[in-house]
Amino acid sequence: MAHLFHKLDFNSDIINKDFPKSTVDSKSTVESDLSLNSSLTLKSSETKVVVKANRNNDGSTGSSATCTRTINDNLKLEINGDTKFDLGAKLTATDLGTKGTELSLSGQNSQKKGTSLHFNAVYKNDNVALDFKVGHSLSSKTDITASGVYKFNDYSMGLSGGYVVESDDHKFSDCALKVQYEQENYTGVFYSKFNLVEDDDQTIGFGYNLKMNPKCEAVTQFEFGNTSTATVGVQYQLDDNSKLKTKVLCEGNNQLRTGLHYSHKVNDDVEFSFGTDLNTKKLFNGESSTDPHRFAFAIDFFG
């Protein structure tokens, strides 16, 4: 469960990874009940190319491409772009001078958000993780965020916070506190997200991850705030090459979604996956909703 250590909220891959996600504002006018995402990954020892295409429920389409090149053991360059002419580049340096450090500098030009620059510094060892980020938009907005996690015995505690500086205003952004207890076969997490300025913007949550046997793992997550959610997910290893995930999400009184993801490794060079995220209430009750059924498929090639 090492992937939870550097997170300040419950972020289990079982319920937060691989399932299709919305690519448009859920408040948009519905033209159909279908949203489709697809991706193609080409990977070699030094280069990785990911091409994505999507069809949104409002009928619009889009595509994007990301190329990641490993220059040497310490440097990595990433370039991305899409059909909206949003372009970006990121240079990452690791273990420069001190083991466990990572520095990255990136720039992004977006038709919607304008041009922005970002700097990120990370330091990690067996007991401590520190993360500092600065983002500056040419529209005179600067975001500063910092987080730290300290691990002792079977417990870890993390805290994060941010500060936003604009031309005519400045304020604290959302903060988060997390406490985690971890054993070999299970992990328990309690976390709170809050805003130092807006008292009504608070979320409290807890999650539990249980490894029932070498093939089966289950997750439950509950959040209470302006909108309360409950999520249950299960991952099952069908065989050495196939894996199945399923999850059920209940959000407030209005949303019930069911997700399913299947992945199969054809051979050492090719992997295929397919995922669904169904609006369950709309599927069985025929209720009108702005949130469509979502489908996704991906093919990964490893050189």
N, C-alpha and C positions, 0 to 999 in steps of 0.2 A: 504493500500500500504506500510505497514511497512517493507516488504521484500526488498524494494529499499533503505532504509535508510543507511544501512551499506555497500552498494556497491558503487564502484567508476566508474562504467559504467552502461549503461542501461541494466538491467538484468531481464526483465519481464518474469515470469514463463510461460506466455501465448505463447511466441515464442521461449523460450530457454529451456523448460522442456518437457519431455515426448516423443518428436519426436525422431525417430531413428537417431543415429549418426554414422559417418564413423568410422570403426575400423581398417582400413588399410590406407597406404599412397595412396592418390588419383592418384599418378603418376605411380602406379604399373600396370603391364600388365593386361588387362581385360580378364577374362576367361568366365564370364557370366554377365548378367545384374542384378543380385540379390545379396543382402546382407541381412542376416537375424539375428536378435538378439532376444533372449528370456531370461526371468528371472522368478525366483520363490522366493517369500518372505514368510518366516515363522516368526511370531512375537508373543511373549508373553509379559507379563508385565515387565520382566527383560532381555529377550534375543531376539535378532533379527538375523536371518540368511538369507542371500541373495545369491542365486546361479544363475549364468549367463552363457549362452552358446551362441556362435555366429558362423556363417558361412560367411566368407568373399567372396568378388567377385572374388578373385584369387583362390578359392577352398579350402583355409586353414580353419581350425576350431580351436576353443579354448573354454575354460571354466574357470570360477573363482568362488570363494566362499568367503564371508565375514561374520564373526560372531561378533556381538556387544553385550557385556554383561554389564549391569548396576550393578556395585558392591554395591553401596549405593547412597545416594542422591547427593554425591559430586564426585564420581569416576566412570569412564566408561572405559572399555577395548575393543579394536577392533583388531581382527586378520584377515588377509586376505592372500590368496594364489591363484595361478592359475596353469594351466597345463604346463606352461613354467618354473615352479619352482621359480617364483618370489614370495617372502614371505615378509610380513610386519606386524608390530604391532604398536599400538598407545594407549597411556594412557592419558586420559583427566581428569583434575580436575577443578571443577567449584565452585565459591563462597567460596574460601578458604581465610578466614580472612576478605576480602572485597567483598560485594555483587556486582555482575556484572563482576567479574574477571573470566578468563578461561585460564588455562595453559595446554599445551599438549606437550608430548615428544613422538616421533615416530622414528622407524627405518625401512629401506627398503632394501632388497637385490634383485637386479634385474640382470638377466643374461646379459642384454644389457647395463645398466647404472652402474652396480656395487653396492656397499654398500654405503648407505647414512644415516645420522642422521638429524632430524629436531626438532626445538623447536619453539613453537608459544605461544605468550602471548597476551591476548585480555582483554580490559576493556571497558564496556559499561554502560551508564546511559541514562536518558531521552534526554540529549542534546549533549553528547559527545561519540564518539566511537574511540578507539585507537587499532591498531593492529601492532604487531612486530613479524617478522619471521626470523629465521636463519636456513639455510640448509647447511650441510657440507658433501661433498662427499669424500670418501677415495682416490679419484683420485686428491685430493688437490684443489678442487673447492669449494668456499663458496659463497652462495647467501644470501644477507641481504636485507629485504624489510620492509618498514614501511608505515603505512597509518593512516590518521586521518580524522574524519568527525565531523563537528560542526553544530548543528541545532538551528535556531533561528526563532521564529514565524512559518511562513509557508515555510521558506526557509532552505535549508541545503547546506553546501559546504564541499567538500572533496578533499584531496590531497594525492597522494601516490608516492613513489619512491623506487628505489633499487640500490644496489651496488654489483658488482660481483668481487670476489678476486680469482685469479688463481695463479699458481706457477710462471708464467712469465708475468702476466698482471693483471691489475685491471681497472675497468671502471664502470660508472653509467649505470644502466639498464633503461628500459622504465619507464616513469613517467605518471601520469594521474591526471587530474583536472576535477571535476564535480560540477555543480550547479543544484539544483533541487527545483522546486516549487510544492507544494502539497496542494490540496484541497480535500474535501470529495469524489467528483465524478471524479476527473481527476488529473493527475500528469504530469508535463512537466520537461524534463531533457535535459541539454546541457553538453557535455563532450568533453575532448580533451586528446588524448594519444600522447606522444612525447618522443623523445630520446634526452638527452642533448648533445650527441656526434654526432649522425648521423642526419643531418638536413632533409634528405629526408624521414625519418621514422616517419611520423606524421599522425594522424587520428583525424578528427573532426566529431562529431556526435550529433544528437539530437533525442529525442523520445517523444511520447505523448501517455498517457494511459487514456482512457475514459470509465467510467462505465455508459453505456447508460440506464440501468435499473437493477433491482436486479438479473436478469438472464443473461444479456448480457454485455460483456466487450470487448473493442477493443484496439489494440496497433498498432502504426506506429513507425518505426525506420529507420533512414537514417544515413549512414556513408560515409565520403569522405576521401580518402587517396590514397595509391598506388592502391587499388582496392575499388571502390565505391559499396555500397550495399543499397538496399531498401527492407524493410520487413513490411508486413501487417499481423496482426493476429487477430482472433476473437475467443472468448470463449463463449459458450452458455450452460446454465444449462437446460438440457431437462426436468428433473424432480428431485425429491429428491435424486435419486440414480444414475442418468446418466448425463454425461457431455461430450460435444463435442468441440474439438478445431480444427481450421484450420489455415494455414498460407501460404503465398506466399513470396518467397525470390527471388530477382533479384540481381545478382552479376555481375557487369561489363557488358560486351556485350556477355558473353559466357555462363552464367549459369542462368537457371530459374528452381526453384524447388517448388513443392507444397506438403505441409504436411497435414495430417489428423490424429487426435487422438481421440479415443472413449474409455471411461471408464464407467464401470457399477458395482455398488456395489450390489452383489447378495443378501447378508444378512450381519448381523453384523460381520461375520467371514471371508467372502470371497469377494474379488474384482478382476474383470477381466478387462484388458485393451488391446487395439490393436492400433498400429500406423503405418503409412506409410510416406515415404519421397521420392517422385517421381521426377526423372529427367524429367521435363516437356518437354523440348526441344527435348530430345531423344525420348520421348514417342510419340510425334506428328510428328516430322520431320525425325525420324530415323537417326539422326546425330550420328556419332561415338563419344564416350566420355569415359573417364576413371572413371567417377563417376556414379555408378550403382543406380538402384532403391533400396530403403532400406525398410524392413519390420520388425516389432518387435511386440511381444506380451508378456504379463506378467500376472501372477497370484499371488495374495497376500492373505495369510492366517493370520488372527489375532486371537490369542488365548485369 
